Amino acid sequence: MSRIALLAAVIYLIILAGVGTLNGAMVGLALPLVLYLLAGLWRGPESLNLTAHRTLSAERISPGSTVTIEITVTNHGEALEQILLRDQLPPFLEVIEGASSRLVSLPARETISWSYTVQGRRGSHTFTHLEALAEDRFGLLTKKSLLPTTGSLLILPSLVRARHIAIRPRQTRVYSGMIPAHQGGTGIEFFGLREFQPGDSPHHINWRVSARQGSTLYSNEYQQERVADVGIILDGRRRVNEFGGGRSIFESSVVAAVAVSSALLGEGNRVGLFINGKRPKWTSPGYGKYQRERIMQDLALAEVGDSHDFKSLIIPRQLFPPNSQIILISPLSADDIPVLSQMRARGYQLLVISPDPVSFEARGLGGRPSLQLAVRIARLQREVLLRDMRHVGVQVVNWDVAVPFEQVARAALSRPSSFLHAIQRGVRS
């Protein structure tokens, strides 16, 4: 019930009681309230005729950077004794200087401007309106309006650079790149020998072998290097990413996705992204800087959610044909093994980058002796999980997120592992 309706009801009851009891003094008690009501109606705002304009100092920033937002409001109608102008901000933005709201008096045909500074974490927000709430000084009559504005702010994920991500998909594309194609041709790495053919460069003749074969010349053949189809799957399931106290390991997964996608696109590969989170999102495969921009924007919007398990995950063959490379970034759970086994059976080469949830949660719980046994048991369970993953042919990198991802990429991802070489040898044989 509004204040005016409540006050009118009180006045009515007092007058009714005074008339019913024939008590003039009681009727007189209603007079101040009647005057108070009439004053509020007389001095209250009749309508709001306002326009708002917003200016942002930047529309794309990185986490931790600041943006100054300037707001200008013009009153095209009657004077407003008291008006609250409030800018609604998303949870990921924090005001560090100034204020996002102002309580002012705004004369007719006048303009007011103010600014404030915000910073925040990864995310995206579109400013669609400014809230205006005008009322009289007695607080009886209130008028509310949403003033249309424009402006958008995109906070991109933190940029982490990985110089090289070594992958060995079973199938490559026809374009030149940096991934060994297991075929002879032009390249750098030695692949084999063949008889000299017209058109071969004399620099490629293997004179030592040719000297032992009499009159036959042999040329060195090098392994071709091409680009590949790579699909990145970012796991945003709430049950594997969030822990007690509101702590989440998902931001580390986003950092890894940025580094991996940037490195692979920089080497000319065809990269796509699937975010299995609050809003499942496919980013169709593509090349180059434009594709990197698309992936960065989608990662800026990625959120943890109660999404479906990987059991319902279907990888379209038109986007990622069999024998291409799939990179899963996930803390993992025990029921993921059957799904990943099926992906391996369909011919996909799998690389799993797994932020370690055990170490992450243990640091948040502190070093209490009573928890040491529980942490040890959890570590053993995770070791069993990773071992089972490797047994089904999945390359797994266990990442303690306390270590910068650049170091992990340099140590574990810059060259193919011996395990992966064994898989490739088995495929070729």
C-alpha positions as CSV (number, residue, x, y, z in Angstrom):
1,M,0.0,0.0,0.0
2,S,1.3,3.5,-0.9
3,R,1.9,6.2,1.7
4,I,-0.9,8.3,0.3
5,A,-3.4,5.4,0.4
6,L,-2.4,4.6,4.0
7,L,-2.7,8.3,5.1
8,A,-6.1,8.6,3.4
9,A,-7.3,5.5,5.2
10,V,-6.2,6.8,8.6
11,I,-7.9,10.2,7.9
12,Y,-11.1,8.4,6.9
13,L,-11.1,6.2,10.0
14,I,-10.5,9.2,12.3
15,I,-13.4,11.2,10.7
16,L,-15.7,8.2,10.8
17,A,-14.9,7.6,14.4
18,G,-15.5,11.3,15.3
19,V,-18.8,11.5,13.4
20,G,-20.0,8.2,14.9
21,T,-19.3,9.3,18.5
22,L,-20.3,12.9,17.8
23,N,-16.9,14.0,19.1
24,G,-15.8,17.2,17.4
25,A,-12.3,17.1,19.0
26,M,-11.7,13.7,17.3
27,V,-12.7,15.1,14.0
28,G,-10.3,18.0,14.6
29,L,-7.4,15.5,14.9
30,A,-7.8,14.7,11.3
31,L,-7.2,18.3,10.2
32,P,-3.4,18.2,10.4
33,L,-3.3,15.0,8.5
34,V,-5.6,16.4,5.8
35,L,-3.3,19.4,5.4
36,Y,-0.3,17.1,5.3
37,L,-1.9,15.1,2.5
38,L,-2.9,18.2,0.5
39,A,0.6,19.6,0.8
40,G,2.1,16.4,-0.5
41,L,-0.3,16.2,-3.4
42,W,0.3,19.9,-4.3
43,R,4.1,19.8,-4.1
44,G,4.5,16.3,-5.5
45,P,5.9,15.6,-9.0
46,E,3.2,15.4,-11.7
47,S,5.3,13.7,-14.4
48,L,8.9,13.1,-15.3
49,N,10.2,14.5,-18.6
50,L,13.9,13.6,-18.4
51,T,16.6,12.4,-20.8
52,A,19.9,10.7,-19.9
53,H,23.2,10.3,-21.7
54,R,26.0,8.0,-20.7
55,T,29.7,8.1,-21.8
56,L,32.3,5.4,-21.0
57,S,36.0,6.1,-21.1
58,A,36.6,2.6,-22.6
59,E,34.4,-0.2,-23.8
60,R,36.9,-3.1,-23.7
61,I,39.3,-3.5,-20.8
62,S,41.2,-6.3,-19.0
63,P,40.5,-7.4,-15.5
64,G,41.7,-4.9,-12.9
65,S,41.6,-1.9,-15.3
66,T,39.4,1.0,-14.6
67,V,36.6,2.7,-16.5
68,T,35.1,6.2,-15.9
69,I,31.4,6.4,-16.5
70,E,29.9,9.9,-17.0
71,I,26.2,10.5,-16.8
72,T,24.3,13.6,-17.9
73,V,20.6,14.0,-17.1
74,T,18.4,16.9,-18.4
75,N,15.1,17.9,-17.0
76,H,12.7,19.1,-19.8
77,G,9.7,19.4,-17.5
78,E,8.8,21.1,-14.2
79,A,11.2,21.5,-11.3
80,L,11.8,18.4,-9.2
81,E,12.4,19.1,-5.5
82,Q,14.0,15.7,-4.8
83,I,15.0,13.0,-7.3
84,L,17.2,10.0,-6.9
85,L,19.2,9.0,-10.0
86,R,20.5,5.5,-9.8
87,D,22.7,3.5,-12.2
88,Q,22.2,-0.3,-11.9
89,L,25.5,-2.2,-12.0
90,P,26.1,-6.0,-12.5
91,P,27.7,-7.9,-9.6
92,F,31.1,-8.2,-11.3
93,L,31.6,-4.4,-11.3
94,E,32.8,-2.5,-8.3
95,V,32.7,1.3,-7.8
96,I,36.1,2.5,-6.6
97,E,35.6,6.2,-6.9
98,G,32.5,8.4,-6.8
99,A,29.0,7.0,-6.6
100,S,26.7,5.4,-9.1
101,S,23.6,7.2,-7.7
102,R,22.8,10.9,-6.8
103,L,20.1,12.5,-4.7
104,V,19.6,16.0,-6.0
105,S,17.1,18.8,-6.7
106,L,16.7,19.4,-10.4
107,P,15.2,22.7,-11.5
108,A,13.2,23.0,-14.8
109,R,15.3,23.1,-18.0
110,E,18.5,22.3,-16.0
111,T,21.1,19.6,-16.5
112,I,23.2,17.7,-14.0
113,S,26.3,15.6,-14.7
114,W,28.4,13.4,-12.5
115,S,30.9,10.6,-13.0
116,Y,32.2,7.5,-11.2
117,T,34.9,5.0,-11.7
118,V,34.5,1.2,-11.7
119,Q,36.7,-1.9,-12.1
120,G,35.8,-5.5,-12.2
121,R,36.4,-9.1,-13.2
122,R,35.7,-10.8,-16.4
123,G,32.2,-10.2,-17.8
124,S,30.0,-8.2,-20.1
125,H,27.2,-5.7,-19.4
126,T,25.0,-3.5,-21.6
127,F,23.7,-0.3,-20.0
128,T,20.1,0.1,-21.1
129,H,18.6,2.6,-18.7
130,L,19.1,4.9,-15.7
131,E,16.6,4.7,-12.9
132,A,14.9,7.9,-11.8
133,L,12.8,8.1,-8.6
134,A,11.3,11.5,-7.8
135,E,9.2,12.4,-4.7
136,D,8.0,15.4,-2.7
137,R,9.8,16.5,0.4
138,F,7.1,14.8,2.6
139,G,7.7,11.5,0.9
140,L,4.1,10.9,0.0
141,L,4.0,11.0,-3.8
142,T,6.6,9.1,-5.8
143,K,7.1,8.9,-9.5
144,K,9.5,6.3,-11.1
145,S,10.9,6.2,-14.6
146,L,13.5,4.3,-16.5
147,L,15.5,6.7,-18.7
148,P,16.8,4.9,-21.8
149,T,20.6,5.1,-22.3
150,T,23.2,3.3,-24.3
151,G,26.7,1.9,-23.6
152,S,28.3,-1.4,-23.1
153,L,31.3,-2.7,-21.2
154,L,33.3,-5.8,-22.0
155,I,35.9,-7.1,-19.6
156,L,38.0,-9.7,-21.5
157,P,39.6,-12.6,-19.7
158,S,43.2,-12.2,-18.5
159,L,45.6,-12.8,-21.4
160,V,48.1,-15.6,-20.8
161,R,50.5,-16.4,-23.5
162,A,51.7,-19.9,-24.3
163,R,54.2,-20.0,-27.1
164,H,53.4,-23.5,-28.3
165,I,50.9,-26.2,-27.6
166,A,52.1,-29.5,-29.0
167,I,49.3,-31.7,-30.4
168,R,49.4,-34.7,-32.7
169,P,46.0,-35.3,-34.2
170,R,45.5,-38.3,-36.4
171,Q,44.4,-36.2,-39.3
172,T,45.6,-32.7,-40.5
173,R,44.3,-30.3,-43.1
174,V,45.9,-29.5,-46.4
175,Y,47.3,-26.1,-45.4
176,S,50.9,-25.6,-44.2
177,G,51.3,-25.2,-40.5
178,M,53.4,-26.5,-37.6
179,I,51.9,-29.9,-36.8
180,P,53.8,-33.0,-38.2
181,A,51.5,-34.7,-40.8
182,H,53.3,-38.1,-40.9
183,Q,53.8,-37.7,-44.6
184,G,56.9,-37.0,-46.6
185,G,57.4,-33.7,-48.3
186,T,58.8,-30.3,-47.6
187,G,59.6,-29.6,-43.9
188,I,62.3,-29.5,-41.3
189,E,62.2,-32.8,-39.4
190,F,63.8,-35.8,-41.2
191,F,61.2,-38.3,-42.4
192,G,63.0,-40.8,-44.6
193,L,64.7,-41.5,-47.9
194,R,63.6,-42.0,-51.5
195,E,65.2,-42.2,-54.9
196,F,66.2,-38.9,-56.4
197,Q,63.6,-37.5,-58.8
198,P,63.9,-34.8,-61.4
199,G,63.1,-31.5,-59.7
200,D,64.5,-32.4,-56.3
201,S,66.9,-29.9,-54.8
202,P,70.6,-31.0,-55.0
203,H,70.9,-29.9,-51.4
204,H,68.6,-32.8,-50.4
205,I,70.7,-35.5,-51.9
206,N,72.0,-37.9,-49.2
207,W,75.5,-38.4,-50.6
208,R,76.5,-40.9,-47.9
209,V,73.7,-43.3,-48.7
210,S,74.0,-42.7,-52.5
211,A,77.7,-43.7,-52.4
212,R,76.8,-47.1,-50.9
213,Q,74.2,-47.7,-53.6
214,G,76.3,-47.4,-56.7
215,S,74.7,-45.4,-59.5
216,T,71.4,-44.6,-57.7
217,L,71.0,-41.3,-56.0
218,Y,68.8,-40.9,-52.8
219,S,67.2,-37.7,-51.5
220,N,66.3,-36.9,-47.9
221,E,62.6,-36.6,-47.4
222,Y,61.2,-34.4,-44.6
223,Q,58.0,-34.6,-42.7
224,Q,55.3,-32.2,-43.9
225,E,53.9,-29.8,-41.3
226,R,50.3,-28.7,-41.6
227,V,47.4,-27.2,-39.6
228,A,44.7,-29.2,-37.9
229,D,41.1,-29.0,-36.6
230,V,41.1,-28.3,-32.8
231,G,38.0,-28.3,-30.6
232,I,38.3,-26.8,-27.1
233,I,35.7,-27.8,-24.5
234,L,35.5,-25.7,-21.4
235,D,33.8,-27.4,-18.5
236,G,31.6,-25.1,-16.5
237,R,29.6,-27.6,-14.4
238,R,29.0,-26.2,-11.0
239,R,29.5,-29.5,-9.2
240,V,33.2,-29.8,-10.3
241,N,34.1,-26.1,-10.2
242,E,32.7,-24.6,-7.0
243,F,33.7,-25.3,-3.4
244,G,32.8,-24.1,0.0
245,G,33.0,-20.4,0.9
246,G,32.0,-19.4,-2.6
247,R,35.4,-20.3,-4.0
248,S,35.6,-21.4,-7.7
249,I,38.3,-22.8,-9.8
250,F,36.5,-21.9,-13.0
251,E,38.5,-18.7,-13.6
252,S,41.7,-20.8,-13.9
253,S,40.0,-22.9,-16.6
254,V,39.1,-19.8,-18.5
255,V,42.7,-18.6,-18.3
256,A,43.9,-22.0,-19.7
257,A,41.3,-21.7,-22.5
258,V,42.5,-18.2,-23.5
259,A,46.2,-19.4,-23.6
260,V,45.5,-22.6,-25.5
261,S,43.2,-21.0,-28.1
262,S,45.5,-18.1,-28.7
263,A,48.6,-20.3,-29.2
264,L,46.8,-22.7,-31.6
265,L,45.3,-19.9,-33.6
266,G,48.6,-18.2,-33.8
267,E,50.0,-21.3,-35.5
268,G,47.3,-21.3,-38.2
269,N,45.1,-24.0,-36.9
270,R,41.3,-24.1,-37.2
271,V,40.0,-23.7,-33.7
272,G,36.5,-23.9,-32.2
273,L,35.1,-23.6,-28.7
274,F,32.3,-25.2,-26.7
275,I,31.4,-23.8,-23.2
276,N,29.5,-26.3,-21.2
277,G,28.2,-23.9,-18.5
278,K,25.2,-21.9,-17.4
279,R,24.4,-21.1,-21.1
280,P,26.0,-23.8,-23.3
281,K,27.7,-22.0,-26.2
282,W,29.2,-23.2,-29.4
283,T,31.8,-21.0,-31.2
284,S,32.1,-22.4,-34.7
285,P,35.6,-23.2,-35.9
286,G,37.6,-20.5,-37.7
287,Y,41.1,-19.1,-38.3
288,G,43.1,-16.1,-37.4
289,K,42.6,-12.9,-35.4
290,Y,38.9,-12.7,-36.1
291,Q,38.3,-16.1,-34.6
292,R,40.4,-15.2,-31.6
293,E,38.2,-12.2,-31.0
294,R,35.1,-14.3,-31.2
295,I,36.5,-16.8,-28.7
296,M,37.6,-14.1,-26.3
297,Q,34.1,-12.5,-26.3
298,D,32.5,-15.8,-25.6
299,L,34.9,-16.6,-22.8
300,A,34.1,-13.2,-21.3
301,L,30.5,-14.3,-20.9
302,A,31.2,-17.8,-19.7
303,E,29.6,-18.7,-16.3
304,V,29.4,-21.7,-14.1
305,G,26.0,-23.3,-14.1
306,D,24.0,-26.5,-13.5
307,S,24.6,-27.7,-17.0
308,H,24.2,-31.2,-18.4
309,D,26.9,-33.8,-17.9
310,F,29.1,-34.8,-20.7
311,K,26.9,-37.9,-21.3
312,S,24.6,-35.7,-23.4
313,L,27.5,-34.0,-25.2
314,I,27.3,-34.5,-29.0
315,I,30.2,-33.2,-31.1
316,P,28.9,-32.3,-34.6
317,R,31.0,-34.1,-37.2
318,Q,30.6,-31.1,-39.5
319,L,32.5,-28.9,-37.0
320,F,35.0,-31.4,-35.7
321,P,35.5,-34.5,-38.0
322,P,36.8,-37.7,-36.5
323,N,40.6,-37.9,-36.0
324,S,40.8,-34.2,-35.1
325,Q,42.1,-32.9,-31.8
326,I,39.9,-32.3,-28.8
327,I,41.2,-30.3,-25.8
328,L,39.1,-30.6,-22.7
329,I,39.7,-28.1,-19.8
330,S,38.1,-29.5,-16.8
331,P,38.7,-30.4,-13.1
332,L,37.2,-33.8,-14.0
333,S,35.0,-36.2,-12.1
334,A,35.0,-40.0,-12.0
335,D,31.9,-40.4,-14.2
336,D,33.7,-38.6,-17.1
337,I,35.8,-41.6,-18.0
338,P,33.1,-43.5,-20.0
339,V,32.3,-40.4,-22.1
340,L,36.0,-39.7,-22.9
341,S,36.5,-43.4,-23.8
342,Q,33.7,-43.1,-26.3
343,M,35.3,-40.0,-27.8
344,R,38.5,-41.9,-28.2
345,A,36.7,-44.7,-29.8
346,R,35.2,-42.3,-32.4
347,G,38.8,-41.4,-33.4
348,Y,39.3,-38.1,-31.6
349,Q,42.7,-37.4,-30.2
350,L,42.1,-36.2,-26.6
351,L,44.2,-33.8,-24.4
352,V,42.8,-33.0,-21.0
353,I,44.1,-29.9,-19.1
354,S,42.8,-30.5,-15.6
355,P,43.0,-27.7,-12.9
356,D,43.7,-29.6,-9.7
357,P,40.6,-29.2,-7.4
358,V,42.2,-31.1,-4.5
359,S,45.1,-28.6,-4.1
360,F,42.8,-25.7,-4.7
361,E,40.4,-26.7,-2.0
362,A,43.1,-27.7,0.4
363,R,44.6,-24.2,0.3
364,G,41.2,-22.7,1.1
365,L,40.7,-25.0,4.1
366,G,44.0,-24.2,5.8
367,G,46.6,-26.5,7.2
368,R,44.6,-28.0,10.1
369,P,46.0,-31.4,11.2
370,S,42.5,-32.9,11.2
371,L,42.2,-32.3,7.5
372,Q,45.5,-33.8,6.4
373,L,44.1,-37.4,6.2
374,A,41.1,-36.2,4.2
375,V,43.3,-34.3,1.8
376,R,45.6,-37.3,1.4
377,I,42.6,-39.6,0.6
378,A,41.3,-37.1,-2.0
379,R,44.8,-36.9,-3.6
380,L,44.9,-40.7,-3.9
381,Q,41.4,-40.8,-5.5
382,R,42.5,-38.1,-8.0
383,E,45.6,-40.1,-8.9
384,V,43.5,-43.1,-9.6
385,L,41.2,-41.0,-11.7
386,L,44.1,-39.6,-13.8
387,R,45.6,-43.1,-14.2
388,D,42.3,-44.5,-15.5
389,M,42.2,-41.6,-17.9
390,R,45.6,-42.4,-19.3
391,H,44.7,-46.1,-19.6
392,V,42.0,-45.3,-22.0
393,G,44.4,-43.3,-24.2
394,V,43.8,-39.8,-22.9
395,Q,46.7,-37.4,-22.4
396,V,46.2,-35.7,-19.1
397,V,48.0,-32.6,-17.7
398,N,47.4,-32.1,-13.9
399,W,47.7,-28.4,-13.2
400,D,48.1,-27.0,-9.7
401,V,46.6,-23.6,-10.3
402,A,49.0,-22.0,-7.8
403,V,51.6,-22.4,-10.6
404,P,51.2,-20.0,-13.5
405,F,49.9,-21.6,-16.6
406,E,52.8,-20.4,-18.7
407,Q,55.1,-22.7,-16.7
408,V,52.8,-25.6,-17.1
409,A,52.5,-25.0,-20.9
410,R,56.2,-24.7,-21.2
411,A,57.0,-27.9,-19.2
412,A,54.2,-30.2,-20.2
413,L,52.6,-28.9,-23.4
414,S,55.4,-27.5,-25.5
415,R,56.4,-30.9,-26.9
416,P,54.5,-34.2,-27.4
417,S,54.8,-36.6,-24.5
418,S,56.4,-40.0,-24.8
419,F,53.0,-41.4,-24.1
420,L,51.5,-39.6,-27.1
421,H,54.4,-40.7,-29.3
422,A,53.5,-44.3,-28.3
423,I,49.9,-43.8,-29.3
424,Q,51.0,-42.4,-32.7
425,R,53.4,-45.3,-33.3
426,G,50.5,-47.7,-32.5
427,V,48.2,-45.9,-35.0
428,R,50.8,-46.0,-37.8
429,S,51.6,-49.6,-37.3
